[in-house]
Amino acid sequence: MPQPIYKVVFQSQNQVYEIYARQIFQSDMWGFIEIEEFLFGERSKLLVDPSEEKLKNEFSGVKRSYIPMHSIIRIDEVDKEGTAKVSESSGSGNVSAFPMPGMMPTPSPEE
């Protein structure tokens, strides 16, 4: 039976990452998801996707990555690996960061 492949989409520093991995689980470190065994396209391909190459370089030498749960947009178990990519977050649409306590507006004293 083949190992499952997971597509993980998460937001970090105004960018949306879409990566593929074989191992994903809740971390012992509270509030984080652990991702291991990253999958990137074969190096023997004739066409090189610059976005995927950027991710290969960014995750080069990374054994395990800890992603904050509030940054996760979606996790899917898929049949086969796709192309990993990173794109700019548009800042509009239906994806936004969950408000953190320090970011909540506070009423002014005269209200």
Buried (B, 14 or more C-beta within 10 A) or exposed (E): EEEEBBBBBBBEEEEBBBBBBBEBEEBEEEEBBBBEBBBBBEEEEEEEBEBBEEBBEEBEEEEEBEBBEEBBEEBEEEEEBBEBBBEEBEEEEEEEEEEEEEEEEEEEEEE
